[in-house]
Amino acid sequence: MSQGSSDDRDRSIERFRPYFRLQLFGTKETVQSIINQLHSIGFVDRVYWGKPMPVPGIEGEWVSVLQRHW
């Protein structure tokens, strides 16, 4: 049986692909509103954003993260 697989090598290439990451912070409503606005102007589809989550230790603050490879 061979050592490793091409699948392992394929995944290691993913680490070196260029990417960008955006983080939105604000109230839950503001974060969702900005995601919707960015979608409406064609910047990025809203499905690529992470689900807004509360920021631990900061009352009323929410965050959503977008990371895209190209």
C-alpha positions in Angstrom: 0.0 0.0 0.0 1.4 3.5 -0.9 2.3 6.0 1.7 0.1 9.1 1.7 -2.3 10.0 -1.0 -2.8 12.6 -3.7 -5.7 13.9 -1.7 -3.2 14.8 1.1 -1.0 16.7 -1.4 -4.1 18.4 -2.9 -5.1 19.7 0.5 -1.6 21.0 1.3 -1.8 23.2 -1.9 -4.9 24.8 -0.5 -2.9 26.4 2.3 -0.8 28.4 -0.2 -3.7 29.7 -2.4 -4.2 33.5 -2.1 -7.1 34.5 0.1 -8.7 37.4 1.9 -10.6 37.6 5.1 -13.1 40.2 6.2 -14.6 40.5 9.7 -17.7 42.5 10.5 -18.4 43.7 14.0 -21.4 45.4 15.3 -24.9 44.7 16.5 -26.5 41.6 15.0 -28.8 43.8 12.9 -25.9 45.9 11.6 -23.8 43.0 10.7 -26.6 41.4 8.8 -27.4 44.7 7.1 -23.9 45.2 5.8 -23.7 41.6 4.5 -27.0 42.3 2.6 -25.6 45.6 1.2 -22.4 44.0 0.0 -24.5 41.3 -1.6 -26.8 43.8 -3.3 -23.9 45.7 -4.9 -22.4 42.4 -6.2 -19.3 42.4 -3.9 -19.9 38.9 -2.5 -22.8 36.5 -2.1 -24.2 36.4 1.4 -23.9 32.6 1.6 -20.1 33.0 1.9 -20.3 34.8 5.2 -20.2 32.9 8.4 -23.3 32.9 10.6 -23.2 36.0 12.8 -22.2 35.1 16.4 -22.0 37.0 19.6 -18.5 38.2 20.7 -17.7 36.7 24.0 -17.4 39.2 26.8 -18.8 42.2 24.9 -22.6 42.6 25.4 -24.5 43.3 22.2 -21.4 42.9 19.9 -21.7 40.3 17.0 -19.2 39.2 14.4 -19.4 37.5 11.0 -16.3 36.4 9.0 -15.8 36.0 5.3 -12.8 34.1 3.9 -12.5 33.6 0.2 -9.8 31.9 -1.9 -9.1 32.6 -5.5 
